[in-house]
Amino acid sequence: MTQASAVWLVVLVAFLAANLPFFHQRILLLGPLPQQQKSLWWRLLELVCWYFLVGLLALGLEWRAGQVVSQGWEFYAITAALFLTLAFPGFVFRYLMHHRQPVISPSLESL
């Protein structure tokens, strides 16, 4: 795997991982389905966990390429801001779009 393809792999995985909390009800894709909708706080906590998991993937790819460069706090602040930006489509889908509820006709309710 070339370095360019590794970078694009990390960007693609980061985009998918940043949107996962907003498109499903399970906790980290592992936990049971909650009885009610997940709150925003659960989704943000899950977003932080996904951020660190994607960071571990990127660190592994960097280690595999040869040299791991130590980073300062600025790097982590920028990557966290980028991860939040990548999560924007999922947030819009979950909280800002109006989803139509299925209409049940009175004749079908008795069935």
Secondary structure, 3 states (H helix, E strand, C coil): CCHHHHHHHHHHHHHHHHHHHHHCCCCCCCCCCCCCCCCHHHHHHHHHHHHHHHHHHHHHHHHHHCCCCCCCHHHHHHHHHHHHHHCHHHHHHHHHCCCCCCCCCHHHHCC
